[in-house]
């Protein structure tokens, strides 16, 4: 995720003066330290983190408190991580998570 694809201006983050760099789908993005993965990714261009297993519909965070499981992502190779509960850290690699039956979409 690059800053050019973001709907937000992270060049002067309000959450904190300290920033870190994470990677989303192979693109680097500077985000405020201490926020969740979901908060960091919500401004991404295409507004989805994963696809549903049933219909393949695009999904994004809904409850932002760990109840709905609509924000599942892969973090550093570990699938089924809830983006709304995971704090960002320097060098974190995040990928969208797709249904097991359809990994390539």
N, C-alpha and C positions, 0 to 999 in steps of 0.2 A: 504494500500500500504506500503510494507516494503522496506527498503533501498536495500535489497537483490534482489528485483524484478525490481529495477530501472536501466535504461541504463545510468544514470548520477551518478556522485559521489557528493552527497550533504554533505559529511563529511567536506568539505572545500568550502562552497558556495562562488562564486564570486560576487553574487548580493548584499550581505550584510553580516556582521559578525553576525547579529542577526538572530536566527532561531526560528521557532515555530513548533508545532506538529499538524498535521491534521490526520483525519481518512478517508481512502478510502476503501469502501467495507469491513469495519471492521478491516483493518490493519493500524497501525500507521506509519506515515512517517514524518521525520523531514525535513522541507523545508525552504528556505530563507523567511524571513518576507518581506512583501511588493509586492510579486509576485501575479499573478492571479492564480485561481484554474486551468485553462488550462495549464499554464506554469508548475505548480506543478505536474500535472498528465501526461503530454506529455511523460515522460520517463517511464511510466508504461509498464510492460511486454507485454500486449496484444494490446496495441495501440488503444483502442476504449473506448469511453465514453458512447455511447448510441447505440440504433438500430433504423433504420428508421421505421416509421409506415407503409409505403407501402410494402416494401419487406423484412424487418427485417435485412437488411444489417448493418454491423458494421459501426459506424460513429465516426469520430474524428474531432477536430477543423480544419477548412479550412481557413477562412479569419482572424481569431483572432482579429476582430474589431467589432463584434456584428451584422454583416449583414447576415450571412448565416444560423445561428441556427443549425449548425452541432455539437455543443459542449454542448447540453442541458444535465444537470445533476440535481440530487436532492440534495439540500443542507439543512441540518438540518430539513428534512421532507417536504421542499417546492420544488415542481417539477418545471420544465421548467426554470431553472436558467441557464443563459449563462455563462459557465465557463470562457470564455475569458474576461468577464466584471466584474467578482466577485473577489475582493482581498481575499487572505487567512487570517484567523485569528485563534488564538489558540483554539484548541478543535473542530474545524469545522468538521462536519460529512458529507461526500460526498458519494453518491451512483450513480451508472450508472442509466440512465433513459431508459426504454424500452417502446415500443409501448403500448398504452392502451389495445389493444387486446391481447397482449402477455407479461404480466408482469413477467413471471417466467423464461424466457430464459436468 
